[in-house]
Amino acid sequence: MFNFLRKALSYKQKLKIRYKLRYFKAFLYPFNLSKIARIHKTDKYGYHFYTPHYQNHFKTFKFKRNTILEIGVGGYEDPYTGGNSLRMWKSYFPFSKIYALDIYDKSFLQEKRIKIFKGSQVDFNFLDEILKEIGELDIIIDDGSHVNEHVIKTFKYLFPKLKKGGIYVIEDTQTSYWEDYGGDSTNFNNKKTIYGFFKSLIDCLNNEEFIIENYQKTYYDKHIISMHFYHNMIFIYKGDNDELSNYIVNNKKPNAET
């Protein structure tokens, strides 16, 4: 019987069945994201060790109706492979809608609660069209080109589109040190690199403590409420960064002469 089915089904039909069987198997481990990752064969656990961090940061989102966007689908130019992490997110977030974008056509990998757009992460007109269709985002995951310039430009454009209370994640940040991706292993404060740029935003958290008369807050000053750095990944939380200093008032020392 199995031999007959194996011969009768096309390659694409076999793939669809394989992906569906993994989805059903993942039902057995609803709270173990690393196990779900292994079932769906995404490299987010095993090759990398991202899922323990994801589970720690995403656990409060699990049963909410989230709108999630992942940049990068995987499988390169092959239209029938990739999407492993999208199916992982579908399994872990039972009420969420999972969206993705890739420079290659990955429409074959779409299924209920997973939709994939074809285009570049630095094509802002394209990103606008996506956002018009899907609305504000609860979670953004950049697992795209990993080119330093692309990562920074995409963050600058999409972070303002993220809902307050949302999380923006960047994976594979080791390219911050790789020259062929625009990285730098000698000047660690180079703001054209991923880590150089995001390290420069840490000060935004403490803008109320700056002693700069007439200081004008940036968008990041106002809306980055925490940043979490791990091996090869960064989590940026969005909210209202409105906690006042316990000493500085309007970016001046209280006893400063006026």
KEKE-3310 file (N, C-alpha, C; in steps of 0.2 Angstrom, whole numbers, plus 5000, padded with zeros to 4 digits):
npx = (5004:5009:5020:5013:5007:5018:5023:5012:5010:5014:5030:5027:5015:5019:5028:5018:5011:5021:5024:5012:5010:5021:5016:5005:5012:5018:5009:5009:5018:5015:5021:5034:5046:5058:5057:5047:5053:5063:5055:5049:5060:5068:5082:5083:5084:5097:5106:5107:5104:5092:5079:5076:5078:5068:5057:5057:5055:5043:5033:5022:5014:5009:4995:4988:4980:4991:4999:5011:5027:5039:5055:5062:5062:5069:5077:5082:5083:5074:5058:5050:5055:5059:5052:5051:5053:5042:5031:5034:5031:5018:5013:5017:5010:4994:4983:4988:4992:5003:5015:5026:5041:5051:5064:5063:5050:5039:5027:5021:5023:5013:5000:4985:4984:4997:5005:5014:5024:5032:5047:5059:5067:5071:5064:5054:5042:5036:5036:5026:5015:5012:5010:4998:4989:4990:4991:4995:5009:5013:5024:5041:5052:5068:5076:5082:5092:5104:5113:5122:5119:5106:5099:5099:5093:5080:5075:5075:5064:5053:5052:5045:5032:5028:5018:5015:5021:5025:5038:5054:5065:5081:5090:5105:5116:5130:5135:5138:5152:5158:5166:5161:5148:5146:5151:5162:5177:5186:5184:5173:5163:5158:5145:5139:5138:5129:5129:5136:5127:5116:5121:5123:5110:5107:5109:5097:5088:5090:5088:5082:5092:5102:5112:5109:5105:5089:5087:5081:5070:5073:5064:5067:5072:5060:5052:5059:5060:5067:5081:5088:5103:5110:5120:5122:5109:5096:5084:5072:5062:5046:5038:5031:5044:5044:5048:5054:5069:5076:5082:5088:5080:5071:5083:5092:5103:5095:5100:5107:5112:5101)
npy = (4994:5006:5007:5009:5021:5029:5029:5033:5046:5063:5073:5085:5083:5073:5081:5090:5082:5077:5089:5091:5080:5083:5094:5088:5080:5089:5093:5086:5092:5105:5116:5116:5123:5120:5107:5107:5114:5105:5095:5101:5103:5115:5126:5133:5127:5117:5117:5131:5139:5145:5144:5142:5155:5161:5155:5159:5173:5174:5168:5174:5178:5167:5162:5172:5182:5184:5195:5190:5193:5186:5188:5181:5165:5153:5139:5144:5147:5136:5132:5124:5120:5125:5137:5130:5136:5144:5135:5130:5141:5142:5130:5133:5145:5144:5153:5163:5173:5169:5178:5180:5185:5184:5184:5175:5165:5158:5153:5140:5135:5140:5139:5136:5149:5153:5164:5170:5182:5189:5197:5210:5214:5227:5234:5247:5251:5239:5233:5242:5238:5226:5229:5236:5226:5217:5224:5231:5225:5212:5204:5204:5196:5195:5186:5186:5192:5195:5204:5218:5231:5229:5224:5234:5245:5239:5237:5251:5255:5246:5245:5256:5252:5242:5236:5244:5236:5225:5214:5215:5205:5200:5189:5179:5187:5187:5191:5204:5205:5200:5204:5202:5203:5216:5218:5221:5217:5224:5237:5239:5248:5253:5260:5256:5243:5229:5226:5238:5248:5244:5243:5257:5261:5258:5268:5275:5270:5277:5290:5300:5303:5310:5324:5336:5351:5356:5345:5334:5321:5306:5295:5282:5284:5286:5275:5262:5250:5240:5230:5215:5205:5191:5176:5179:5184:5197:5204:5217:5227:5235:5250:5262:5272:5280:5282:5292:5301:5299:5310:5319:5333:5337:5335:5342:5345:5347:5358:5366:5381:5393)
npz = (5000:5004:4996:4984:4985:4987:4974:4967:4971:4967:4968:4974:4981:4990:4998:5003:5011:5020:5027:5033:5041:5050:5057:5064:5072:5080:5089:5100:5108:5114:5122:5121:5113:5107:5104:5095:5085:5081:5076:5065:5058:5057:5057:5069:5081:5086:5074:5076:5092:5096:5100:5114:5119:5111:5116:5130:5128:5120:5127:5133:5123:5117:5117:5111:5098:5087:5075:5065:5057:5047:5040:5027:5021:5018:5010:4998:4981:4977:4975:4982:4994:5011:5023:5036:5048:5048:5049:5061:5070:5067:5073:5087:5090:5091:5088:5080:5065:5052:5043:5029:5020:5005:4993:4983:4975:4985:4986:4985:4998:5006:5017:5027:5038:5035:5025:5011:5004:4990:4988:4991:5007:5008:5000:5001:4996:4993:5006:5011:5004:5009:5023:5022:5019:5029:5041:5058:5067:5078:5081:5074:5064:5059:5048:5036:5023:5030:5028:5033:5030:5025:5036:5045:5038:5036:5049:5054:5046:5048:5062:5068:5063:5071:5084:5100:5114:5106:5099:5091:5082:5078:5069:5067:5069:5068:5057:5058:5060:5048:5034:5020:5021:5025:5037:5052:5059:5067:5070:5082:5085:5074:5066:5055:5055:5061:5076:5080:5077:5084:5097:5099:5101:5114:5123:5122:5130:5142:5141:5148:5158:5152:5151:5143:5138:5132:5125:5112:5110:5101:5090:5094:5107:5113:5112:5113:5125:5131:5128:5122:5121:5114:5110:5094:5091:5093:5104:5103:5112:5111:5117:5128:5133:5146:5158:5171:5177:5193:5197:5187:5179:5165:5157:5164:5178:5194:5202:5193:5186:5179)
capx = (5000:5014:5024:5009:5006:5024:5024:5006:5010:5019:5034:5024:5010:5023:5030:5013:5009:5026:5023:5006:5012:5025:5011:5001:5016:5020:5003:5011:5023:5013:5024:5041:5047:5064:5055:5043:5058:5066:5050:5048:5067:5071:5089:5083:5087:5101:5111:5108:5101:5088:5072:5076:5077:5062:5051:5057:5052:5037:5028:5016:5011:5007:4988:4985:4979:4996:5001:5019:5030:5046:5059:5066:5058:5073:5077:5085:5078:5070:5051:5046:5058:5059:5046:5051:5051:5035:5027:5035:5027:5011:5012:5018:5005:4988:4978:4991:4993:5010:5017:5033:5043:5057:5066:5061:5043:5038:5019:5019:5023:5008:4994:4981:4987:5003:5005:5021:5025:5038:5050:5065:5066:5073:5060:5049:5035:5034:5034:5020:5009:5011:5007:4991:4985:4990:4990:5001:5013:5015:5031:5044:5059:5073:5080:5083:5098:5109:5118:5122:5115:5099:5096:5098:5087:5074:5073:5073:5058:5048:5051:5039:5026:5027:5013:5017:5020:5028:5045:5057:5070:5086:5094:5112:5120:5137:5138:5141:5159:5160:5167:5157:5141:5147:5153:5169:5180:5191:5180:5167:5158:5156:5138:5136:5137:5123:5131:5138:5121:5111:5124:5122:5103:5106:5108:5090:5084:5092:5088:5080:5098:5106:5113:5109:5099:5084:5087:5075:5070:5072:5059:5070:5072:5053:5049:5063:5059:5072:5085:5091:5108:5112:5124:5120:5103:5095:5077:5071:5055:5043:5033:5032:5049:5042:5051:5058:5074:5075:5086:5088:5074:5072:5090:5097:5103:5091:5104:5111:5110:5097)
capy = (5000:5012:5008:5011:5028:5032:5029:5037:5053:5067:5075:5091:5080:5070:5087:5093:5077:5077:5095:5091:5075:5086:5098:5084:5077:5094:5094:5082:5096:5112:5121:5114:5126:5117:5100:5108:5116:5098:5091:5104:5103:5122:5126:5138:5123:5111:5121:5137:5137:5151:5143:5143:5162:5163:5153:5164:5180:5174:5164:5178:5179:5160:5160:5178:5182:5189:5195:5189:5193:5183:5190:5175:5159:5147:5135:5148:5147:5130:5135:5119:5119:5131:5137:5126:5140:5147:5130:5130:5147:5140:5125:5136:5150:5141:5157:5168:5173:5170:5180:5180:5187:5181:5186:5170:5164:5153:5152:5133:5133:5143:5135:5139:5154:5155:5168:5172:5187:5189:5204:5212:5217:5234:5238:5249:5251:5232:5232:5246:5235:5220:5231:5238:5220:5213:5228:5232:5218:5210:5201:5204:5192:5196:5180:5187:5192:5195:5209:5223:5237:5227:5223:5241:5249:5236:5239:5258:5256:5242:5246:5260:5249:5237:5238:5244:5229:5220:5212:5214:5200:5199:5183:5178:5194:5186:5194:5210:5204:5197:5209:5201:5205:5223:5218:5224:5214:5228:5243:5236:5253:5255:5260:5253:5236:5227:5227:5245:5251:5242:5246:5264:5262:5256:5274:5278:5268:5281:5297:5305:5305:5314:5331:5340:5356:5356:5338:5332:5314:5302:5289:5276:5286:5286:5268:5256:5250:5235:5226:5209:5203:5184:5174:5179:5187:5203:5206:5224:5227:5242:5252:5269:5273:5286:5282:5298:5300:5300:5316:5324:5335:5340:5334:5346:5344:5352:5363:5369:5388:5394)
capz = (5000:5005:4990:4979:4987:4985:4967:4964:4972:4965:4973:4978:4985:4995:5002:5007:5016:5025:5031:5037:5047:5055:5060:5069:5077:5085:5094:5106:5112:5113:5126:5120:5106:5104:5101:5089:5080:5078:5072:5058:5055:5056:5060:5074:5086:5084:5071:5081:5098:5097:5102:5121:5120:5109:5121:5135:5126:5117:5130:5135:5116:5114:5115:5108:5091:5085:5068:5065:5051:5047:5034:5025:5021:5018:5004:4993:4975:4977:4977:4986:5001:5016:5027:5042:5054:5048:5052:5069:5073:5067:5079:5093:5091:5088:5086:5076:5058:5051:5037:5028:5014:5003:4987:4979:4975:4990:4987:4986:5005:5010:5020:5032:5043:5033:5019:5010:4999:4986:4987:4995:5013:5008:4995:5006:4993:4994:5013:5013:5002:5014:5029:5020:5019:5036:5047:5062:5068:5085:5081:5068:5065:5053:5046:5029:5019:5035:5026:5038:5028:5025:5043:5049:5035:5038:5056:5054:5042:5051:5070:5069:5061:5076:5089:5106:5117:5102:5099:5085:5083:5073:5070:5064:5069:5068:5050:5060:5060:5042:5029:5014:5023:5027:5044:5053:5065:5070:5074:5085:5086:5067:5066:5049:5057:5066:5083:5081:5076:5090:5103:5100:5104:5121:5127:5121:5136:5148:5138:5154:5162:5148:5153:5137:5138:5126:5121:5108:5110:5095:5090:5098:5114:5116:5111:5115:5132:5133:5122:5125:5117:5115:5105:5087:5090:5097:5105:5105:5115:5110:5121:5130:5137:5149:5165:5173:5181:5200:5199:5182:5177:5158:5155:5168:5185:5198:5205:5188:5185:5173)
cpx = (5004:5018:5020:5008:5012:5025:5018:5007:5015:5024:5031:5019:5013:5025:5024:5011:5014:5025:5017:5007:5016:5020:5007:5005:5018:5015:5005:5015:5021:5017:5032:5044:5053:5062:5051:5048:5061:5061:5049:5055:5069:5077:5089:5084:5091:5107:5113:5104:5097:5082:5071:5074:5070:5056:5051:5054:5045:5031:5022:5012:5007:5000:4984:4985:4985:4996:5009:5021:5038:5049:5063:5062:5063:5072:5079:5080:5074:5063:5047:5049:5059:5053:5046:5050:5044:5030:5028:5031:5020:5009:5012:5012:4999:4983:4981:4991:5000:5011:5024:5035:5050:5058:5064:5053:5042:5031:5017:5019:5018:5003:4990:4985:4994:5003:5012:5021:5032:5041:5056:5063:5068:5069:5054:5042:5032:5031:5027:5014:5007:5008:5000:4987:4985:4990:4996:5003:5014:5022:5034:5051:5062:5078:5081:5090:5104:5114:5117:5117:5107:5095:5094:5093:5080:5071:5071:5066:5052:5047:5045:5032:5024:5022:5017:5016:5023:5036:5048:5064:5075:5090:5101:5116:5127:5140:5140:5148:5162:5160:5162:5150:5141:5148:5160:5171:5185:5189:5173:5161:5156:5149:5135:5136:5131:5124:5133:5132:5117:5114:5123:5115:5102:5105:5101:5086:5085:5092:5086:5086:5103:5106:5114:5103:5096:5085:5081:5075:5069:5066:5061:5070:5065:5050:5053:5063:5064:5075:5089:5096:5110:5117:5120:5112:5101:5087:5076:5063:5052:5038:5034:5038:5049:5044:5055:5064:5073:5079:5086:5081:5075:5079:5094:5097:5099:5094:5108:5108:5106:5099)
cpy = (5006:5013:5011:5019:5032:5033:5033:5044:5057:5070:5081:5088:5077:5075:5089:5088:5077:5083:5094:5086:5078:5090:5094:5082:5083:5096:5091:5086:5103:5118:5120:5117:5122:5110:5102:5110:5110:5095:5094:5105:5110:5122:5131:5134:5117:5114:5128:5135:5143:5150:5143:5151:5164:5161:5157:5171:5180:5171:5168:5179:5172:5160:5167:5177:5187:5189:5195:5189:5191:5185:5184:5169:5152:5143:5138:5148:5142:5132:5130:5117:5126:5131:5133:5130:5143:5141:5129:5135:5145:5135:5129:5141:5148:5146:5163:5167:5174:5172:5180:5183:5185:5184:5181:5168:5157:5151:5145:5132:5136:5138:5139:5143:5155:5158:5171:5177:5187:5196:5205:5215:5224:5238:5240:5250:5244:5231:5236:5242:5229:5223:5234:5232:5217:5217:5228:5225:5218:5208:5202:5200:5193:5191:5180:5187:5192:5200:5215:5229:5235:5227:5230:5245:5246:5237:5246:5259:5252:5243:5250:5257:5243:5240:5239:5238:5223:5219:5212:5210:5200:5193:5183:5184:5193:5189:5201:5211:5202:5203:5208:5202:5212:5224:5221:5220:5218:5234:5241:5241:5256:5254:5258:5246:5235:5229:5235:5249:5250:5244:5253:5266:5261:5263:5277:5276:5273:5288:5302:5307:5309:5321:5335:5345:5356:5350:5336:5325:5311:5297:5284:5278:5285:5279:5262:5256:5244:5232:5220:5206:5196:5182:5174:5181:5192:5203:5213:5224:5235:5243:5260:5270:5280:5286:5288:5296:5302:5307:5321:5326:5339:5340:5339:5344:5349:5358:5367:5376:5388:5400)
cpz = (5000:4999:4984:4979:4985:4978:4963:4965:4969:4970:4977:4983:4991:5000:5006:5013:5022:5030:5036:5043:5052:5060:5066:5074:5082:5090:5100:5111:5112:5116:5125:5113:5103:5101:5095:5083:5077:5074:5065:5055:5053:5060:5066:5081:5083:5080:5074:5087:5100:5100:5110:5123:5117:5114:5127:5134:5123:5121:5132:5128:5114:5112:5113:5101:5088:5077:5068:5058:5051:5040:5033:5026:5021:5011:4998:4987:4974:4979:4981:4993:5005:5020:5034:5048:5054:5051:5059:5072:5073:5072:5086:5095:5088:5085:5081:5069:5056:5044:5036:5021:5012:4996:4981:4980:4979:4991:4988:4994:5009:5012:5025:5037:5041:5026:5018:5004:4996:4985:4992:5002:5013:5002:4999:5003:4994:5001:5014:5010:5006:5020:5028:5021:5026:5042:5052:5065:5076:5086:5074:5069:5058:5052:5039:5026:5024:5033:5030:5036:5028:5031:5046:5045:5036:5045:5057:5051:5046:5059:5071:5067:5066:5081:5096:5110:5113:5103:5092:5086:5077:5074:5066:5063:5069:5061:5052:5060:5053:5036:5022:5015:5025:5034:5045:5060:5069:5073:5076:5086:5079:5067:5060:5050:5061:5073:5084:5081:5083:5097:5104:5102:5111:5125:5127:5127:5142:5146:5144:5158:5158:5151:5147:5137:5131:5121:5118:5107:5103:5096:5095:5105:5117:5116:5112:5122:5135:5127:5126:5120:5119:5109:5098:5086:5095:5098:5107:5106:5113:5115:5122:5135:5141:5156:5167:5177:5188:5202:5194:5180:5170:5156:5158:5175:5189:5200:5200:5187:5179:5169)
residu = (MET:PHE:ASN:PHE:LEU:ARG:LYS:ALA:LEU:SER:TYR:LYS:GLN:LYS:LEU:LYS:ILE:ARG:TYR:LYS:LEU:ARG:TYR:PHE:LYS:ALA:PHE:LEU:TYR:PRO:PHE:ASN:LEU:SER:LYS:ILE:ALA:ARG:ILE:HIS:LYS:THR:ASP:LYS:TYR:GLY:TYR:HIS:PHE:TYR:THR:PRO:HIS:TYR:GLN:ASN:HIS:PHE:LYS:THR:PHE:LYS:PHE:LYS:ARG:ASN:THR:ILE:LEU:GLU:ILE:GLY:VAL:GLY:GLY:TYR:GLU:ASP:PRO:TYR:THR:GLY:GLY:ASN:SER:LEU:ARG:MET:TRP:LYS:SER:TYR:PHE:PRO:PHE:SER:LYS:ILE:TYR:ALA:LEU:ASP:ILE:TYR:ASP:LYS:SER:PHE:LEU:GLN:GLU:LYS:ARG:ILE:LYS:ILE:PHE:LYS:GLY:SER:GLN:VAL:ASP:PHE:ASN:PHE:LEU:ASP:GLU:ILE:LEU:LYS:GLU:ILE:GLY:GLU:LEU:ASP:ILE:ILE:ILE:ASP:ASP:GLY:SER:HIS:VAL:ASN:GLU:HIS:VAL:ILE:LYS:THR:PHE:LYS:TYR:LEU:PHE:PRO:LYS:LEU:LYS:LYS:GLY:GLY:ILE:TYR:VAL:ILE:GLU:ASP:THR:GLN:THR:SER:TYR:TRP:GLU:ASP:TYR:GLY:GLY:ASP:SER:THR:ASN:PHE:ASN:ASN:LYS:LYS:THR:ILE:TYR:GLY:PHE:PHE:LYS:SER:LEU:ILE:ASP:CYS:LEU:ASN:ASN:GLU:GLU:PHE:ILE:ILE:GLU:ASN:TYR:GLN:LYS:THR:TYR:TYR:ASP:LYS:HIS:ILE:ILE:SER:MET:HIS:PHE:TYR:HIS:ASN:MET:ILE:PHE:ILE:TYR:LYS:GLY:ASP:ASN:ASP:GLU:LEU:SER:ASN:TYR:ILE:VAL:ASN:ASN:LYS:LYS:PRO:ASN:ALA:GLU:THR)
# end
